[in-house]
Each structure stands twice: as C-alpha cells, then as structure tokens.
Amino acid sequence: MHQDSELALLMRKMYAQNEVIRKTLAAGRLPETFPEDFYRIHEAKATKKVLHDQTTFEAMATTYVETMKRLKSSQDPAEAKLIFNEAITTCASCHQVYCRGPLKKIKRLKLPVE
C-alpha cells in the first residue's frame, strides 16, 4: 500500500494554509498568524525517487522559507501580496523540476496585483 511521504503531507498542509493566507491578503489584510511548520520543509522526508537532486531542492526550499519570513514581517498589505506571489512562484519553480502534478493548482494561488 502506498503511503505519502512526510514531505508530501507537509506540502499539502502548506497548500491549505497558503489558501488561507491568500484569502486574507485578497481581502486587504495581513495574516495575524503564521504557520511555523512551513519552516520544516528542509527536515521533512521525501520519497527518494522524487528528490533526485537534493542541492536544487534545498536551494529552492531556502528561497521559499526566506520569502515566507519576509511575508511574516511585512507591514503593508500591498507589499505582502507581492511577497506572497514570490513564494508561490518559488513553489511553482520547484514543482517544474520535482513532482509536476500539483503545478496548475499551485499557480492558481497567485494573487492579482495592481
């Protein structure tokens, strides 16, 4: 029986939490809380065949974490939308290399900006 990896489960949770962040930002508000488990992306175990190039994954994961830290510290909703979109772009870039399946779903998280 197939069992999802720790990384796959974390990414599903991250997607759901990013949907909430997206709705908050779309309403012109800043998120009041931030999911600290996003930072575990480096620690979560992946299916070995999925991460054939650990160096690339680590670089993209680091970029994602740093971008989310910037989002967390943002005080301007307009700026936060741009930062959020950067994070989602990083997700999409990583999924271009690894596990293309959720790519369309991820891209739909992007916010329209003025």
Biopython code that builds the backbone (N, CA, C, O; Angstrom):
import numpy as np
from Bio.PDB.StructureBuilder import StructureBuilder

atoms = [
    (1, "MET", "N", (0.834, -1.185, 0.000)),
    (1, "MET", "CA", (0.000, 0.000, 0.000)),
    (1, "MET", "C", (0.882, 1.253, 0.000)),
    (1, "MET", "O", (1.838, 1.352, 0.770)),
    (2, "HIS", "N", (0.552, 2.195, -0.864)),
    (2, "HIS", "CA", (1.313, 3.439, -0.975)),
    (2, "HIS", "C", (1.037, 4.340, 0.225)),
    (2, "HIS", "O", (-0.110, 4.536, 0.626)),
    (3, "GLN", "N", (2.095, 4.869, 0.773)),
    (3, "GLN", "CA", (1.962, 5.814, 1.870)),
    (3, "GLN", "C", (2.675, 7.104, 1.466)),
    (3, "GLN", "O", (3.813, 7.077, 0.997)),
    (4, "ASP", "N", (1.998, 8.221, 1.653)),
    (4, "ASP", "CA", (2.590, 9.504, 1.294)),
    (4, "ASP", "C", (3.773, 9.812, 2.192)),
    (4, "ASP", "O", (3.791, 9.471, 3.375)),
    (5, "SER", "N", (4.765, 10.470, 1.595)),
    (5, "SER", "CA", (5.951, 10.854, 2.354)),
    (5, "SER", "C", (5.611, 11.995, 3.305)),
    (5, "SER", "O", (4.587, 12.665, 3.175)),
    (6, "GLU", "N", (6.497, 12.187, 4.250)),
    (6, "GLU", "CA", (6.351, 13.295, 5.194)),
    (6, "GLU", "C", (6.343, 14.636, 4.450)),
    (6, "GLU", "O", (5.596, 15.546, 4.810)),
    (7, "LEU", "N", (7.180, 14.751, 3.409)),
    (7, "LEU", "CA", (7.243, 15.980, 2.630)),
    (7, "LEU", "C", (5.930, 16.213, 1.870)),
    (7, "LEU", "O", (5.436, 17.339, 1.823)),
    (8, "ALA", "N", (5.372, 15.169, 1.286)),
    (8, "ALA", "CA", (4.105, 15.313, 0.562)),
    (8, "ALA", "C", (2.993, 15.766, 1.509)),
    (8, "ALA", "O", (2.196, 16.635, 1.156)),
    (9, "LEU", "N", (2.935, 15.190, 2.690)),
    (9, "LEU", "CA", (1.914, 15.583, 3.669)),
    (9, "LEU", "C", (2.111, 17.030, 4.109)),
    (9, "LEU", "O", (1.142, 17.777, 4.246)),
    (10, "LEU", "N", (3.365, 17.427, 4.330)),
    (10, "LEU", "CA", (3.650, 18.808, 4.720)),
    (10, "LEU", "C", (3.245, 19.763, 3.603)),
    (10, "LEU", "O", (2.656, 20.812, 3.865)),
    (11, "MET", "N", (3.556, 19.409, 2.370)),
    (11, "MET", "CA", (3.222, 20.306, 1.263)),
    (11, "MET", "C", (1.711, 20.447, 1.076)),
    (11, "MET", "O", (1.234, 21.521, 0.712)),
    (12, "ARG", "N", (0.976, 19.406, 1.314)),
    (12, "ARG", "CA", (-0.491, 19.524, 1.255)),
    (12, "ARG", "C", (-0.993, 20.483, 2.333)),
    (12, "ARG", "O", (-1.886, 21.295, 2.092)),
    (13, "LYS", "N", (-0.408, 20.376, 3.517)),
    (13, "LYS", "CA", (-0.777, 21.280, 4.599)),
    (13, "LYS", "C", (-0.377, 22.718, 4.261)),
    (13, "LYS", "O", (-1.120, 23.660, 4.533)),
    (14, "MET", "N", (0.800, 22.870, 3.667)),
    (14, "MET", "CA", (1.272, 24.200, 3.269)),
    (14, "MET", "C", (0.329, 24.802, 2.229)),
    (14, "MET", "O", (0.027, 25.994, 2.277)),
    (15, "TYR", "N", (-0.132, 23.980, 1.294)),
    (15, "TYR", "CA", (-1.059, 24.475, 0.273)),
    (15, "TYR", "C", (-2.345, 24.987, 0.944)),
    (15, "TYR", "O", (-2.814, 26.083, 0.636)),
    (16, "ALA", "N", (-2.901, 24.200, 1.850)),
    (16, "ALA", "CA", (-4.141, 24.603, 2.529)),
    (16, "ALA", "C", (-3.931, 25.893, 3.315)),
    (16, "ALA", "O", (-4.788, 26.777, 3.298)),
    (17, "GLN", "N", (-2.809, 26.003, 3.995)),
    (17, "GLN", "CA", (-2.535, 27.206, 4.777)),
    (17, "GLN", "C", (-2.271, 28.406, 3.868)),
    (17, "GLN", "O", (-2.624, 29.535, 4.208)),
    (18, "ASN", "N", (-1.655, 28.162, 2.721)),
    (18, "ASN", "CA", (-1.445, 29.250, 1.764)),
    (18, "ASN", "C", (-2.767, 29.722, 1.158)),
    (18, "ASN", "O", (-2.891, 30.892, 0.797)),
    (19, "GLU", "N", (-3.736, 28.848, 1.042)),
    (19, "GLU", "CA", (-5.066, 29.273, 0.590)),
    (19, "GLU", "C", (-5.660, 30.274, 1.579)),
    (19, "GLU", "O", (-6.260, 31.270, 1.175)),
    (20, "VAL", "N", (-5.493, 30.009, 2.865)),
    (20, "VAL", "CA", (-5.995, 30.918, 3.902)),
    (20, "VAL", "C", (-5.253, 32.248, 3.834)),
    (20, "VAL", "O", (-5.874, 33.310, 3.890)),
    (21, "ILE", "N", (-3.927, 32.196, 3.713)),
    (21, "ILE", "CA", (-3.129, 33.419, 3.603)),
    (21, "ILE", "C", (-3.561, 34.203, 2.372)),
    (21, "ILE", "O", (-3.687, 35.427, 2.429)),
    (22, "ARG", "N", (-3.788, 33.514, 1.266)),
    (22, "ARG", "CA", (-4.216, 34.169, 0.026)),
    (22, "ARG", "C", (-5.531, 34.915, 0.232)),
    (22, "ARG", "O", (-5.660, 36.068, -0.179)),
    (23, "LYS", "N", (-6.497, 34.273, 0.858)),
    (23, "LYS", "CA", (-7.804, 34.904, 1.101)),
    (23, "LYS", "C", (-7.663, 36.132, 1.997)),
    (23, "LYS", "O", (-8.320, 37.150, 1.777)),
    (24, "THR", "N", (-6.812, 36.029, 2.995)),
    (24, "THR", "CA", (-6.582, 37.149, 3.902)),
    (24, "THR", "C", (-5.979, 38.331, 3.146)),
    (24, "THR", "O", (-6.436, 39.466, 3.283)),
    (25, "LEU", "N", (-4.958, 38.054, 2.354)),
    (25, "LEU", "CA", (-4.307, 39.117, 1.581)),
    (25, "LEU", "C", (-5.249, 39.690, 0.518)),
    (25, "LEU", "O", (-5.242, 40.896, 0.273)),
    (26, "ALA", "N", (-6.047, 38.846, -0.105)),
    (26, "ALA", "CA", (-7.000, 39.306, -1.121)),
    (26, "ALA", "C", (-8.031, 40.252, -0.516)),
    (26, "ALA", "O", (-8.558, 41.124, -1.207)),
    (27, "ALA", "N", (-8.321, 40.081, 0.775)),
    (27, "ALA", "CA", (-9.256, 40.958, 1.478)),
    (27, "ALA", "C", (-8.580, 42.243, 1.957)),
    (27, "ALA", "O", (-9.213, 43.086, 2.593)),
    (28, "GLY", "N", (-7.279, 42.386, 1.644)),
    (28, "GLY", "CA", (-6.566, 43.604, 2.020)),
    (28, "GLY", "C", (-6.036, 43.607, 3.440)),
    (28, "GLY", "O", (-5.680, 44.657, 3.973)),
    (29, "ARG", "N", (-5.983, 42.434, 4.055)),
    (29, "ARG", "CA", (-5.493, 42.323, 5.430)),
    (29, "ARG", "C", (-4.199, 41.518, 5.463)),
    (29, "ARG", "O", (-3.917, 40.733, 4.558)),
    (30, "LEU", "N", (-3.434, 41.721, 6.500)),
    (30, "LEU", "CA", (-2.229, 40.923, 6.734)),
    (30, "LEU", "C", (-2.600, 39.710, 7.581)),
    (30, "LEU", "O", (-3.486, 39.801, 8.430)),
    (31, "PRO", "N", (-1.939, 38.584, 7.362)),
    (31, "PRO", "CA", (-2.210, 37.416, 8.216)),
    (31, "PRO", "C", (-1.871, 37.723, 9.672)),
    (31, "PRO", "O", (-0.843, 38.336, 9.961)),
    (32, "GLU", "N", (-2.732, 37.298, 10.576)),
    (32, "GLU", "CA", (-2.487, 37.541, 12.002)),
    (32, "GLU", "C", (-1.533, 36.512, 12.590)),
    (32, "GLU", "O", (-0.788, 36.800, 13.526)),
    (33, "THR", "N", (-1.566, 35.326, 12.036)),
    (33, "THR", "CA", (-0.675, 34.261, 12.496)),
    (33, "THR", "C", (0.061, 33.709, 11.291)),
    (33, "THR", "O", (-0.328, 33.924, 10.143)),
    (34, "PHE", "N", (1.122, 32.999, 11.580)),
    (34, "PHE", "CA", (1.902, 32.417, 10.510)),
    (34, "PHE", "C", (2.241, 30.979, 10.858)),
    (34, "PHE", "O", (2.693, 30.700, 11.969)),
    (35, "PRO", "N", (2.028, 30.064, 9.925)),
    (35, "PRO", "CA", (2.292, 28.646, 10.203)),
    (35, "PRO", "C", (3.788, 28.337, 10.274)),
    (35, "PRO", "O", (4.473, 28.276, 9.254)),
    (36, "GLU", "N", (4.261, 28.150, 11.460)),
    (36, "GLU", "CA", (5.688, 27.905, 11.680)),
    (36, "GLU", "C", (6.146, 26.576, 11.072)),
    (36, "GLU", "O", (7.335, 26.404, 10.804)),
    (37, "ASP", "N", (5.235, 25.647, 10.854)),
    (37, "ASP", "CA", (5.643, 24.358, 10.300)),
    (37, "ASP", "C", (6.122, 24.469, 8.855)),
    (37, "ASP", "O", (6.712, 23.522, 8.335)),
    (38, "PHE", "N", (5.880, 25.611, 8.190)),
    (38, "PHE", "CA", (6.427, 25.835, 6.848)),
    (38, "PHE", "C", (7.948, 25.710, 6.879)),
    (38, "PHE", "O", (8.560, 25.273, 5.904)),
    (39, "TYR", "N", (8.540, 26.084, 7.975)),
    (39, "TYR", "CA", (9.989, 26.090, 8.087)),
    (39, "TYR", "C", (10.578, 24.680, 8.178)),
    (39, "TYR", "O", (11.795, 24.514, 8.106)),
    (40, "ARG", "N", (9.734, 23.677, 8.335)),
    (40, "ARG", "CA", (10.198, 22.288, 8.424)),
    (40, "ARG", "C", (10.452, 21.666, 7.056)),
    (40, "ARG", "O", (10.804, 20.488, 6.980)),
    (41, "ILE", "N", (10.287, 22.412, 5.989)),
    (41, "ILE", "CA", (10.416, 21.865, 4.646)),
    (41, "ILE", "C", (11.765, 21.174, 4.435)),
    (41, "ILE", "O", (11.843, 20.191, 3.699)),
    (42, "HIS", "N", (12.812, 21.669, 5.064)),
    (42, "HIS", "CA", (14.143, 21.065, 4.929)),
    (42, "HIS", "C", (14.253, 19.743, 5.676)),
    (42, "HIS", "O", (15.061, 18.888, 5.314)),
    (43, "GLU", "N", (13.451, 19.576, 6.705)),
    (43, "GLU", "CA", (13.549, 18.391, 7.563)),
    (43, "GLU", "C", (12.648, 17.247, 7.116)),
    (43, "GLU", "O", (12.930, 16.085, 7.411)),
    (44, "ALA", "N", (11.573, 17.562, 6.410)),
    (44, "ALA", "CA", (10.586, 16.542, 6.036)),
    (44, "ALA", "C", (11.191, 15.538, 5.061)),
    (44, "ALA", "O", (11.877, 15.916, 4.112)),
    (45, "LYS", "N", (10.934, 14.280, 5.300)),
    (45, "LYS", "CA", (11.456, 13.207, 4.457)),
    (45, "LYS", "C", (10.636, 13.093, 3.175)),
    (45, "LYS", "O", (9.406, 13.105, 3.196)),
    (46, "ALA", "N", (11.348, 12.983, 2.069)),
    (46, "ALA", "CA", (10.699, 12.862, 0.754)),
    (46, "ALA", "C", (10.843, 11.441, 0.247)),
    (46, "ALA", "O", (11.645, 10.654, 0.749)),
    (47, "THR", "N", (10.053, 11.139, -0.751)),
    (47, "THR", "CA", (10.239, 9.891, -1.468)),
    (47, "THR", "C", (11.572, 10.004, -2.191)),
    (47, "THR", "O", (11.803, 10.983, -2.902)),
    (48, "LYS", "N", (12.441, 9.039, -2.027)),
    (48, "LYS", "CA", (13.804, 9.141, -2.583)),
    (48, "LYS", "C", (13.814, 9.393, -4.079)),
    (48, "LYS", "O", (14.619, 10.194, -4.553)),
    (49, "LYS", "N", (12.965, 8.748, -4.825)),
    (49, "LYS", "CA", (12.998, 8.915, -6.278)),
    (49, "LYS", "C", (12.549, 10.317, -6.707)),
    (49, "LYS", "O", (12.881, 10.761, -7.806)),
    (50, "VAL", "N", (11.803, 11.008, -5.858)),
    (50, "VAL", "CA", (11.318, 12.344, -6.203)),
    (50, "VAL", "C", (12.445, 13.368, -6.135)),
    (50, "VAL", "O", (12.572, 14.209, -7.024)),
    (51, "LEU", "N", (13.248, 13.303, -5.107)),
    (51, "LEU", "CA", (14.327, 14.295, -4.924)),
    (51, "LEU", "C", (15.649, 13.738, -5.446)),
    (51, "LEU", "O", (16.539, 13.388, -4.672)),
    (52, "HIS", "N", (15.758, 13.665, -6.764)),
    (52, "HIS", "CA", (16.967, 13.152, -7.376)),
    (52, "HIS", "C", (18.123, 14.140, -7.287)),
    (52, "HIS", "O", (19.279, 13.748, -7.447)),
    (53, "ASP", "N", (17.839, 15.399, -7.036)),
    (53, "ASP", "CA", (18.872, 16.430, -6.906)),
    (53, "ASP", "C", (18.584, 17.229, -5.637)),
    (53, "ASP", "O", (17.866, 18.229, -5.670)),
    (54, "GLN", "N", (19.141, 16.785, -4.542)),
    (54, "GLN", "CA", (18.884, 17.393, -3.242)),
    (54, "GLN", "C", (19.367, 18.836, -3.179)),
    (54, "GLN", "O", (18.751, 19.653, -2.494)),
    (55, "THR", "N", (20.454, 19.172, -3.874)),
    (55, "THR", "CA", (21.003, 20.518, -3.835)),
    (55, "THR", "C", (20.017, 21.539, -4.387)),
    (55, "THR", "O", (19.815, 22.599, -3.795)),
    (56, "THR", "N", (19.405, 21.218, -5.520)),
    (56, "THR", "CA", (18.426, 22.121, -6.120)),
    (56, "THR", "C", (17.229, 22.285, -5.206)),
    (56, "THR", "O", (16.747, 23.399, -5.003)),
    (57, "PHE", "N", (16.747, 21.185, -4.654)),
    (57, "PHE", "CA", (15.608, 21.256, -3.742)),
    (57, "PHE", "C", (15.933, 22.132, -2.539)),
    (57, "PHE", "O", (15.131, 22.984, -2.158)),
    (58, "GLU", "N", (17.095, 21.932, -1.941)),
    (58, "GLU", "CA", (17.483, 22.709, -0.758)),
    (58, "GLU", "C", (17.553, 24.197, -1.078)),
    (58, "GLU", "O", (17.123, 25.023, -0.273)),
    (59, "ALA", "N", (18.088, 24.547, -2.239)),
    (59, "ALA", "CA", (18.180, 25.955, -2.625)),
    (59, "ALA", "C", (16.784, 26.563, -2.779)),
    (59, "ALA", "O", (16.538, 27.675, -2.312)),
    (60, "MET", "N", (15.883, 25.848, -3.425)),
    (60, "MET", "CA", (14.526, 26.366, -3.612)),
    (60, "MET", "C", (13.770, 26.427, -2.295)),
    (60, "MET", "O", (13.020, 27.372, -2.050)),
    (61, "ALA", "N", (13.962, 25.429, -1.450)),
    (61, "ALA", "CA", (13.301, 25.431, -0.144)),
    (61, "ALA", "C", (13.789, 26.599, 0.706)),
    (61, "ALA", "O", (12.999, 27.232, 1.406)),
    (62, "THR", "N", (15.082, 26.885, 0.647)),
    (62, "THR", "CA", (15.645, 28.022, 1.386)),
    (62, "THR", "C", (15.049, 29.332, 0.881)),
    (62, "THR", "O", (14.691, 30.202, 1.675)),
    (63, "THR", "N", (14.945, 29.471, -0.429)),
    (63, "THR", "CA", (14.345, 30.676, -1.010)),
    (63, "THR", "C", (12.902, 30.818, -0.538)),
    (63, "THR", "O", (12.472, 31.914, -0.176)),
    (64, "TYR", "N", (12.156, 29.724, -0.538)),
    (64, "TYR", "CA", (10.769, 29.756, -0.090)),
    (64, "TYR", "C", (10.673, 30.202, 1.376)),
    (64, "TYR", "O", (9.881, 31.084, 1.710)),
    (65, "VAL", "N", (11.474, 29.596, 2.234)),
    (65, "VAL", "CA", (11.443, 29.925, 3.669)),
    (65, "VAL", "C", (11.795, 31.393, 3.885)),
    (65, "VAL", "O", (11.124, 32.081, 4.654)),
    (66, "GLU", "N", (12.825, 31.871, 3.225)),
    (66, "GLU", "CA", (13.219, 33.278, 3.384)),
    (66, "GLU", "C", (12.125, 34.220, 2.893)),
    (66, "GLU", "O", (11.886, 35.266, 3.496)),
    (67, "THR", "N", (11.466, 33.851, 1.807)),
    (67, "THR", "CA", (10.378, 34.682, 1.288)),
    (67, "THR", "C", (9.211, 34.697, 2.262)),
    (67, "THR", "O", (8.603, 35.744, 2.484)),
    (68, "MET", "N", (8.892, 33.546, 2.847)),
    (68, "MET", "CA", (7.797, 33.499, 3.816)),
    (68, "MET", "C", (8.143, 34.285, 5.082)),
    (68, "MET", "O", (7.251, 34.859, 5.706)),
    (69, "LYS", "N", (9.398, 34.322, 5.467)),
    (69, "LYS", "CA", (9.812, 35.145, 6.610)),
    (69, "LYS", "C", (9.604, 36.622, 6.296)),
    (69, "LYS", "O", (9.179, 37.391, 7.158)),
    (70, "ARG", "N", (9.903, 37.015, 5.070)),
    (70, "ARG", "CA", (9.656, 38.405, 4.657)),
    (70, "ARG", "C", (8.162, 38.713, 4.686)),
    (70, "ARG", "O", (7.757, 39.802, 5.093)),
    (71, "LEU", "N", (7.353, 37.766, 4.259)),
    (71, "LEU", "CA", (5.900, 37.953, 4.293)),
    (71, "LEU", "C", (5.428, 38.121, 5.736)),
    (71, "LEU", "O", (4.604, 38.986, 6.033)),
    (72, "LYS", "N", (5.945, 37.307, 6.605)),
    (72, "LYS", "CA", (5.558, 37.356, 8.018)),
    (72, "LYS", "C", (5.874, 38.718, 8.642)),
    (72, "LYS", "O", (5.129, 39.201, 9.496)),
    (73, "SER", "N", (6.979, 39.335, 8.215)),
    (73, "SER", "CA", (7.376, 40.611, 8.818)),
    (73, "SER", "C", (6.820, 41.824, 8.071)),
    (73, "SER", "O", (7.004, 42.956, 8.519)),
    (74, "SER", "N", (6.155, 41.610, 6.958)),
    (74, "SER", "CA", (5.614, 42.721, 6.176)),
    (74, "SER", "C", (4.519, 43.452, 6.951)),
    (74, "SER", "O", (3.708, 42.840, 7.646)),
    (75, "GLN", "N", (4.520, 44.767, 6.811)),
    (75, "GLN", "CA", (3.513, 45.601, 7.469)),
    (75, "GLN", "C", (2.549, 46.240, 6.473)),
    (75, "GLN", "O", (1.617, 46.941, 6.867)),
    (76, "ASP", "N", (2.775, 45.998, 5.196)),
    (76, "ASP", "CA", (1.984, 46.621, 4.136)),
    (76, "ASP", "C", (1.269, 45.535, 3.323)),
    (76, "ASP", "O", (1.930, 44.700, 2.705)),
    (77, "PRO", "N", (-0.068, 45.533, 3.312)),
    (77, "PRO", "CA", (-0.802, 44.505, 2.572)),
    (77, "PRO", "C", (-0.452, 44.430, 1.084)),
    (77, "PRO", "O", (-0.404, 43.334, 0.525)),
    (78, "ALA", "N", (-0.210, 45.560, 0.435)),
    (78, "ALA", "CA", (0.144, 45.545, -0.987)),
    (78, "ALA", "C", (1.504, 44.873, -1.197)),
    (78, "ALA", "O", (1.677, 44.070, -2.114)),
    (79, "GLU", "N", (2.459, 45.214, -0.336)),
    (79, "GLU", "CA", (3.772, 44.586, -0.404)),
    (79, "GLU", "C", (3.660, 43.093, -0.087)),
    (79, "GLU", "O", (4.325, 42.269, -0.716)),
    (80, "ALA", "N", (2.828, 42.754, 0.879)),
    (80, "ALA", "CA", (2.654, 41.358, 1.281)),
    (80, "ALA", "C", (2.112, 40.515, 0.125)),
    (80, "ALA", "O", (2.491, 39.353, -0.019)),
    (81, "LYS", "N", (1.234, 41.084, -0.694)),
    (81, "LYS", "CA", (0.726, 40.361, -1.870)),
    (81, "LYS", "C", (1.873, 40.015, -2.821)),
    (81, "LYS", "O", (1.954, 38.896, -3.327)),
    (82, "LEU", "N", (2.746, 40.973, -3.054)),
    (82, "LEU", "CA", (3.888, 40.741, -3.943)),
    (82, "LEU", "C", (4.815, 39.661, -3.378)),
    (82, "LEU", "O", (5.290, 38.790, -4.106)),
    (83, "ILE", "N", (5.058, 39.736, -2.095)),
    (83, "ILE", "CA", (5.925, 38.754, -1.445)),
    (83, "ILE", "C", (5.273, 37.370, -1.496)),
    (83, "ILE", "O", (5.946, 36.375, -1.765)),
    (84, "PHE", "N", (3.977, 37.307, -1.241)),
    (84, "PHE", "CA", (3.250, 36.041, -1.320)),
    (84, "PHE", "C", (3.393, 35.443, -2.725)),
    (84, "PHE", "O", (3.660, 34.251, -2.874)),
    (85, "ASN", "N", (3.215, 36.274, -3.743)),
    (85, "ASN", "CA", (3.353, 35.788, -5.113)),
    (85, "ASN", "C", (4.769, 35.279, -5.399)),
    (85, "ASN", "O", (4.946, 34.316, -6.145)),
    (86, "GLU", "N", (5.771, 35.924, -4.807)),
    (86, "GLU", "CA", (7.147, 35.429, -4.944)),
    (86, "GLU", "C", (7.264, 34.017, -4.363)),
    (86, "GLU", "O", (7.887, 33.138, -4.959)),
    (87, "ALA", "N", (6.660, 33.817, -3.203)),
    (87, "ALA", "CA", (6.703, 32.499, -2.568)),
    (87, "ALA", "C", (6.023, 31.454, -3.453)),
    (87, "ALA", "O", (6.534, 30.347, -3.617)),
    (88, "ILE", "N", (4.884, 31.806, -4.014)),
    (88, "ILE", "CA", (4.159, 30.872, -4.868)),
    (88, "ILE", "C", (4.947, 30.596, -6.146)),
    (88, "ILE", "O", (4.934, 29.472, -6.649)),
    (89, "THR", "N", (5.624, 31.596, -6.670)),
    (89, "THR", "CA", (6.477, 31.392, -7.843)),
    (89, "THR", "C", (7.602, 30.414, -7.524)),
    (89, "THR", "O", (7.962, 29.578, -8.352)),
    (90, "THR", "N", (8.152, 30.525, -6.320)),
    (90, "THR", "CA", (9.192, 29.591, -5.898)),
    (90, "THR", "C", (8.635, 28.168, -5.834)),
    (90, "THR", "O", (9.292, 27.220, -6.267)),
    (91, "CYS", "N", (7.439, 28.023, -5.301)),
    (91, "CYS", "CA", (6.798, 26.699, -5.261)),
    (91, "CYS", "C", (6.656, 26.142, -6.677)),
    (91, "CYS", "O", (7.004, 24.992, -6.943)),
    (92, "ALA", "N", (6.143, 26.970, -7.571)),
    (92, "ALA", "CA", (5.927, 26.537, -8.958)),
    (92, "ALA", "C", (7.253, 26.174, -9.628)),
    (92, "ALA", "O", (7.327, 25.185, -10.357)),
    (93, "SER", "N", (8.287, 26.959, -9.390)),
    (93, "SER", "CA", (9.602, 26.670, -9.973)),
    (93, "SER", "C", (10.130, 25.322, -9.500)),
    (93, "SER", "O", (10.671, 24.547, -10.289)),
    (94, "CYS", "N", (9.973, 25.056, -8.241)),
    (94, "CYS", "CA", (10.428, 23.781, -7.686)),
    (94, "CYS", "C", (9.618, 22.630, -8.291)),
    (94, "CYS", "O", (10.173, 21.588, -8.640)),
    (95, "HIS", "N", (8.330, 22.824, -8.410)),
    (95, "HIS", "CA", (7.479, 21.777, -8.965)),
    (95, "HIS", "C", (7.661, 21.610, -10.470)),
    (95, "HIS", "O", (7.194, 20.620, -11.033)),
    (96, "GLN", "N", (8.319, 22.544, -11.127)),
    (96, "GLN", "CA", (8.702, 22.351, -12.528)),
    (96, "GLN", "C", (9.763, 21.251, -12.611)),
    (96, "GLN", "O", (9.831, 20.508, -13.591)),
    (97, "VAL", "N", (10.589, 21.162, -11.567)),
    (97, "VAL", "CA", (11.671, 20.185, -11.529)),
    (97, "VAL", "C", (11.215, 18.883, -10.872)),
    (97, "VAL", "O", (11.506, 17.796, -11.371)),
    (98, "TYR", "N", (10.507, 18.996, -9.765)),
    (98, "TYR", "CA", (10.071, 17.844, -8.988)),
    (98, "TYR", "C", (8.544, 17.798, -8.956)),
    (98, "TYR", "O", (7.907, 18.813, -8.676)),
    (99, "CYS", "N", (7.977, 16.694, -9.224)),
    (99, "CYS", "CA", (6.539, 16.463, -8.986)),
    (99, "CYS", "C", (5.642, 17.522, -9.640)),
    (99, "CYS", "O", (5.081, 18.381, -8.959)),
    (100, "ARG", "N", (5.519, 17.446, -10.943)),
    (100, "ARG", "CA", (4.764, 18.445, -11.706)),
    (100, "ARG", "C", (3.249, 18.359, -11.478)),
    (100, "ARG", "O", (2.522, 19.278, -11.856)),
    (101, "GLY", "N", (2.774, 17.296, -10.881)),
    (101, "GLY", "CA", (1.338, 17.082, -10.716)),
    (101, "GLY", "C", (0.545, 18.267, -10.171)),
    (101, "GLY", "O", (-0.455, 18.647, -10.779)),
    (102, "PRO", "N", (0.947, 18.859, -9.062)),
    (102, "PRO", "CA", (0.149, 19.948, -8.481)),
    (102, "PRO", "C", (0.438, 21.337, -9.047)),
    (102, "PRO", "O", (-0.029, 22.332, -8.494)),
    (103, "LEU", "N", (1.191, 21.421, -10.126)),
    (103, "LEU", "CA", (1.641, 22.711, -10.651)),
    (103, "LEU", "C", (0.491, 23.668, -10.977)),
    (103, "LEU", "O", (0.546, 24.838, -10.597)),
    (104, "LYS", "N", (-0.537, 23.202, -11.666)),
    (104, "LYS", "CA", (-1.670, 24.080, -12.009)),
    (104, "LYS", "C", (-2.354, 24.608, -10.753)),
    (104, "LYS", "O", (-2.712, 25.783, -10.672)),
    (105, "LYS", "N", (-2.527, 23.734, -9.792)),
    (105, "LYS", "CA", (-3.176, 24.107, -8.531)),
    (105, "LYS", "C", (-2.346, 25.171, -7.801)),
    (105, "LYS", "O", (-2.891, 26.138, -7.268)),
    (106, "ILE", "N", (-1.050, 24.983, -7.785)),
    (106, "ILE", "CA", (-0.153, 25.936, -7.122)),
    (106, "ILE", "C", (-0.234, 27.299, -7.799)),
    (106, "ILE", "O", (-0.337, 28.325, -7.126)),
    (107, "LYS", "N", (-0.188, 27.310, -9.128)),
    (107, "LYS", "CA", (-0.222, 28.579, -9.863)),
    (107, "LYS", "C", (-1.511, 29.354, -9.601)),
    (107, "LYS", "O", (-1.514, 30.583, -9.672)),
    (108, "ARG", "N", (-2.600, 28.658, -9.303)),
    (108, "ARG", "CA", (-3.865, 29.343, -9.012)),
    (108, "ARG", "C", (-3.838, 30.098, -7.685)),
    (108, "ARG", "O", (-4.721, 30.914, -7.421)),
    (109, "LEU", "N", (-2.845, 29.836, -6.860)),
    (109, "LEU", "CA", (-2.725, 30.569, -5.590)),
    (109, "LEU", "C", (-2.279, 32.014, -5.788)),
    (109, "LEU", "O", (-2.518, 32.852, -4.919)),
    (110, "LYS", "N", (-1.642, 32.319, -6.905)),
    (110, "LYS", "CA", (-1.133, 33.683, -7.125)),
    (110, "LYS", "C", (-2.254, 34.698, -7.056)),
    (110, "LYS", "O", (-3.373, 34.459, -7.509)),
    (111, "LEU", "N", (-1.924, 35.821, -6.484)),
    (111, "LEU", "CA", (-2.878, 36.926, -6.338)),
    (111, "LEU", "C", (-2.735, 37.922, -7.478)),
    (111, "LEU", "O", (-1.621, 38.191, -7.929)),
    (112, "PRO", "N", (-3.843, 38.470, -7.944)),
    (112, "PRO", "CA", (-3.721, 39.571, -8.905)),
    (112, "PRO", "C", (-3.191, 40.793, -8.160)),
    (112, "PRO", "O", (-3.600, 41.070, -7.033)),
    (113, "VAL", "N", (-2.287, 41.512, -8.796)),
    (113, "VAL", "CA", (-1.738, 42.724, -8.180)),
    (113, "VAL", "C", (-1.971, 43.904, -9.115)),
    (113, "VAL", "O", (-2.054, 43.757, -10.335)),
    (114, "GLU", "N", (-2.073, 45.061, -8.509)),
    (114, "GLU", "CA", (-2.359, 46.278, -9.282)),
    (114, "GLU", "C", (-1.099, 46.946, -9.761)),
    (114, "GLU", "O", (-1.163, 47.981, -10.425)),
]
sb = StructureBuilder()
sb.init_structure("model")
sb.init_model(0)
sb.init_chain("A")
sb.init_seg("    ")
for serial, (resi, resn, name, xyz) in enumerate(atoms, 1):
    if name == "N":
        sb.init_residue(resn, " ", resi, " ")
    sb.init_atom(name, np.array(xyz, "f"), 0.0, 1.0, " ", f" {name:<3s}", serial, name[0])
structure = sb.get_structure()
